[in-house]
Amino acid sequence: MSWLRRLAGWNQRFWLCWERLGLRNTLEIFFMGRIHGRDCALRLPGGMAFHFEGGQDGVVCHFYLEGVRIDDGDGPPVRRILDAGANIGAETARFLLHHPGAEVVAVEAAGRNFKLLERNFAGNTRVRVVHAALWPEAAELQVSQYGADMQEFRVQAGGEGETVAAVTVLGIIGEMGWDAIDVLKLDIEGAEYELFTRNAGDWVGRVNAFVFEVADHERPGTTQAIFEALSGNRYNAYVCGENLVLVRHGLGWQVEKVLGVER
């Protein structure tokens, strides 16, 4: 019976993808995208090309499954987005489509992921890609793989692995000439714990909305650390799929559950 459940789930995802992205993109994801190592490409709304590696990049499901969109219609527009742990850029692309007036800084630590991230947004003046890890202070860190999936890695100070520089939230704000961050999306494989337990008071008050997954399976105590760091501020909280979303109280923004790149 388990194979029947898997088949039913596959069938549901296939038709949902077809509805959201069209036949060509669906065939690329569900058939050609299963060929390990194949150079695959999607054509997103507005003609945006998005490349991924067959057999490796399950993150393309973000384009047709449930995700988050911040509706800024009753408040100031979303203009400044930091996508930390951008992987190959699926959420970065969704941010661009959902917020056509915004600029995005996409930060990714793993070198293989960064190459695709850089390729996907080459020449896009609204996106700045940064090969680095978000961390509480400047440092030299190591990226170590702990599983076969390209999302199964962690960043740490010391140990073995690919070396990458660290960047800070305040450093990015300064380099971009921003006075604040409208949306900070975090998917940094448990490094959220370090980010919110060291020097967080210097910058959390300059972020209007947080989007993050519960990372306690990677670093126990992370969610509590985040809430403790934010305790001096007031937020409206939402649960959207695997994400927790916190929006500064009084901004006038609403959080919507959307399917993929739906607007």
Buried (B, 14 or more C-beta within 10 A) or exposed (E): EEEEEEEEEEEEBBEBBBEBBBEEBBBBBBEEBEEEEBEBBBBBBEEBEBBBBBBBBBBBBBBBBBBBBBBBEEBEEBBBBBBBBBBBBBBBBBBBBBBEEBBBBBBBBBEBBBBBBBBBBEEBEBBBBBBBBBBBEEBEBBBBBEEEEBBEBBBBEEEEBBEBBBBBBBBBBEEBEBEEBBBBBBBBBBBBBBBBBBBBEEBBEBBBBBBBBBBBEBBEEBBEBBBEBBEEEEBBEBEBEEBBBBBBEEBEBBBBBBBBBBE
